[in-house]
Amino acid sequence: MAKKITKKELEDLRGLISQINQNQIQIGVLEVQKSEAVDNVKALKSQTIVMQQELEKKYGPVNVSITDGTITKRDGNINKKN
């Protein structure tokens, strides 16, 4: 007959392995969420670039305050407030 560990040791070992597996699954879920968030940021940056290009076509080379919509020419003169 083969030697075996005690039932208590086997239960403890299985419990530890189960916790490792659960944590590995959780890490996988978090990695997927991270990947999706990175993709979302990339898409939002692309949309921002498009909007900046549209605003530059309309108003010329300006800076826009995201606080109140004030636009200033890049040379510092206030141009328009929305």
QUIMO-V540632 format. One line per field, one symbol per residue. ss: DSSP state (~ for helix, > for strand, _ for the rest). phi: phi as a letter, one per 40 degrees, with the letter a starting at -180 (. if undefined). burial: # if it has 16 or more other C-alpha atoms within 10 Angstrom, else .. A space follows every 10 residues. Layout:
# QUIMO-V540632
ss: ???
phi: ???
burial: ???
This chain:
# QUIMO-V540632
ss: ______~~~~ ~~~~~~~~~~ ~~~~~~~~~~ ~~~~~~~~~~ ~~~~~~~~~~ ~~~~~~~~~_ _>>>______ >>>____>>> __
phi: .ccbccdccc cccccccccc cccccccccc cccccccccc cccccccccc ccccccccbg cbbbcccbgc bbccchccba bc
burial: .......... .......... .......... .......... .......... .#........ ####...... ##........ ..
